[in-house]
C-alpha cells in the first residue's frame, strides 16, 4: 500500500499510503503463482517463517508490533508490542525463539514461538535493521545501521554477549554481509574473523 519511492525521497511529497492494500503474498513454489494474500498487517516489513508451528512472524512498522500469523489460514494469532518501527525478523532454527528488531528504540525483542510471550527486550545497536540466528541457534546477530555495529546476543542467557564494530574487509573469504540501509554501504566480515572475535 505504500507508494514506490527510491531512498532519500522526501516522503512528505508522496501520496498517502493505501493501508487497505497492504498484504503479504503467499506463493506456491511449484507453480510460481500467488496462492493467497495475508491482510490485516499494516505496513509489513520483514517476515520469518516458523516451519515447526506453521507460523509467520511479521514486523508491522507503523503499529510497532510483531504480528504472528497462521500460515495456512492467514488468521492473526497474536500481536505483540515490540517498539517503534519494527524491521528485522528471524526465527531460530533450534528452540522456540523469534527475534524482532525495533529501529526507533534500538532494541530486539525475543519472543517465545509457542506462547507468543515476549521473553526479553535487549538494547542493541543504533537503528537495528536485521537479525539472524547462528545455525545452532545459540547466538543471535543484530546489525546496527547507524553505528555499523554487530551485536551478539546469547539466546539462552537472554543477554548481549558482545558488541562489535564491523570493519570492511578487502581480502577474500567467506563473508557475513551487513547492510547499512540508506548509507548504501555493504559491510562484511569473514566467518573466521567473526569467530575469533566472539
C-alpha positions in Angstrom: 0.0 0.0 0.0 3.0 2.4 0.3 3.8 4.4 -2.8 7.0 3.4 -4.6 10.0 5.7 -3.9 13.7 5.5 -4.0 15.9 6.0 -0.9 16.3 9.6 0.1 13.0 10.8 -1.3 11.1 13.3 0.8 8.2 11.2 2.0 6.0 14.3 2.6 5.9 14.7 -1.2 4.4 11.3 -1.8 0.7 10.3 -1.9 -0.8 8.9 1.3 -0.3 5.1 1.5 -3.3 2.9 1.0 -3.1 0.6 4.0 -6.0 -1.5 2.8 -3.7 -2.7 0.0 -1.0 -3.8 2.5 -0.5 -7.6 2.5 1.9 -10.5 2.2 1.6 -12.7 -0.8 1.9 -16.5 -0.2 3.4 -18.0 -3.3 3.0 -21.6 -4.4 6.6 -22.5 -5.2 5.6 -25.3 -7.5 3.6 -23.0 -9.8 5.1 -19.7 -9.0 1.6 -18.2 -8.6 0.1 -16.3 -5.7 -1.9 -18.7 -3.6 -3.4 -16.1 -1.3 -2.6 -12.7 0.3 -2.5 -12.3 4.1 -4.1 -9.0 5.1 -4.7 -7.2 8.4 -1.0 -6.2 8.8 -0.3 -2.5 8.4 3.0 -1.7 6.6 4.6 -5.1 6.8 8.4 -5.0 6.7 10.4 -8.2 7.1 9.0 -11.7 7.7 10.3 -15.0 9.0 8.7 -18.5 8.9 8.4 -20.8 11.9 8.2 -24.0 9.9 7.7 -26.1 13.1 4.5 -24.4 14.1 3.3 -23.1 10.7 3.6 -19.5 11.7 4.7 -16.3 10.1 6.3 -13.6 12.2 5.9 -10.2 10.6 7.3 -6.7 11.6 4.3 -4.3 11.4 6.2 -1.0 11.1 3.6 1.7 11.7 1.9 -0.2 14.6 5.1 -1.1 16.4 4.1 -4.7 16.6 5.3 -8.2 15.8 2.3 -9.9 14.2 2.1 -13.7 14.4 0.0 -15.3 11.6 -1.1 -18.8 10.9 0.4 -19.6 7.5 -2.4 -21.8 6.2 -5.5 -19.8 7.3 -3.9 -16.3 7.3 -5.5 -15.7 10.7 -3.7 -13.4 13.1 -2.7 -15.4 16.2 -1.2 -12.6 18.2 0.1 -9.1 18.1 3.0 -8.1 20.4 4.3 -4.5 21.0 8.0 -4.6 20.3 8.9 -0.9 20.0 8.8 1.7 17.3 9.4 0.8 13.6 10.0 -2.9 13.9 12.1 -4.1 11.0 14.3 -7.2 11.3 12.7 -10.6 11.9 14.3 -14.1 12.5 13.2 -17.4 13.8 15.7 -19.7 15.5 16.5 -23.0 13.7 16.7 -24.6 17.2 14.5 -23.7 20.0 11.2 -21.8 20.2 12.5 -18.3 19.8 11.8 -15.5 17.3 13.5 -12.1 17.3 12.1 -8.8 16.1 14.2 -5.6 16.0 12.9 -2.1 16.8 14.7 0.6 14.7 13.3 3.5 16.7 14.1 2.1 20.1 17.4 0.4 19.3 16.2 -2.9 20.7 15.5 -6.5 19.8 12.6 -8.5 21.3 12.9 -12.2 21.9 9.5 -13.9 21.6 8.5 -17.5 22.6 7.1 -19.0 19.4 4.9 -21.4 21.4 3.2 -18.9 23.7 3.9 -15.6 21.8 5.1 -14.1 25.0 7.9 -11.5 24.9 10.8 -13.1 26.9 13.2 -10.1 26.8 13.9 -6.8 25.1 17.5 -6.0 24.8 19.4 -2.8 23.9 21.4 -3.4 20.7 22.9 -1.0 18.0 21.5 2.2 16.6 18.6 1.5 14.2 18.8 -2.3 14.1 17.9 -3.4 10.7 18.5 -7.2 10.6 18.7 -10.2 12.8 20.0 -13.7 12.2 20.5 -16.7 14.3 23.6 -18.8 14.1 23.0 -22.3 12.7 22.9 -23.9 16.1 20.5 -21.2 17.4 22.8 -20.3 20.4 23.6 -16.8 19.2 21.6 -14.0 17.6 23.4 -11.4 15.4 21.8 -8.0 15.1 23.1 -5.3 12.8 23.0 -1.6 13.6 22.5 0.7 10.6 23.7 4.0 12.1 26.7 2.8 14.1 27.9 -0.1 11.9 27.6 -2.5 14.8 27.1 -6.2 15.1 25.6 -7.1 18.4 25.9 -10.7 19.5 23.1 -12.0 21.8 23.4 -15.1 23.9 20.0 -16.6 23.3 19.9 -18.9 26.3 21.0 -16.2 28.8 18.8 -13.6 27.0 21.6 -11.0 27.2 24.0 -9.2 25.0 27.3 -11.1 24.9 29.4 -8.8 22.7 29.2 -5.5 20.8 31.4 -5.5 17.7 32.4 -2.6 15.5 32.2 -4.1 12.0 35.1 -3.1 9.7 35.0 -3.6 5.9 37.5 -6.2 4.8 39.2 -6.3 1.4 40.6 -9.8 1.5 38.8 -12.8 0.1 37.0 -15.4 2.2 33.5 -16.3 3.4 31.6 -13.1 4.3 28.8 -12.2 6.5 27.1 -9.3 4.7 25.8 -6.5 6.9 23.8 -3.9 5.0 23.5 -0.4 6.4 20.3 0.8 4.8 20.2 4.3 3.3 24.0 4.7 3.7 24.3 2.3 0.7 27.3 0.5 2.2 27.9 -3.2 2.5 30.0 -4.1 5.4 31.4 -7.6 5.6 33.5 -9.7 7.9 34.9 -13.2 7.4 33.3 -16.0 9.4 36.8 -16.9 10.7 37.4 -13.3 12.0 34.0 -13.1 13.5 34.5 -16.4 15.3 37.9 -15.2 16.6 36.2 -12.0 18.0 33.4 -13.9 19.8 
